[in-house]
Amino acid sequence: MVKLIAIYRKPENIEDFDKHYAEVHAPLAAKMPGLLRLEVSRIYGTPMGESDLHLMAEMYFDDKQALVQALSSPEGKAAGKDLMGFAGKIVSMHFAEVN
């Protein structure tokens, strides 16, 4: 199993970001073919106090091929376009293998 991880730094306007994420972006991402699970976590701090991060989304797929196909699909491209439009400057994306 593999996952695509999106890590978001704190946006300038948290309320607007959260609204767009919940109402537009997450529903787009959830339509990607082969997506097994979408897990969203809100970052509330670190062991040392405050964090500069806001949210982490983990999207699980059976394997690397399923992930690549999902990102290449019309649904994946729509989610990517939306992501760059509302969070391009504050998001980092990562691929990971699940043990």
Stockholm file with secondary structure:
# STOCKHOLM 1.0

chainA/1-99         MVKLIAIYRKPENIEDFDKHYAEVHAPLAAKMPGLLRLEVSRIYGTPMGESDLHLMAEMYFDDKQALVQALSSPEGKAAGKDLMGFAGKIVSMHFAEVN
#=GR chainA/1-99 SS CEEEEEEEECCSCHHHHHHHIIIIIHHHHHTSTTCCEEEEEECCCBTTBCCSEEEEEEEEESSHHHHHHHHHSHHHHHHHHHHHHHHTTTEEEEEEECC
#=GC SS_cons        CEEEEEEEECCSCHHHHHHHIIIIIHHHHHTSTTCCEEEEEECCCBTTBCCSEEEEEEEEESSHHHHHHHHHSHHHHHHHHHHHHHHTTTEEEEEEECC
//
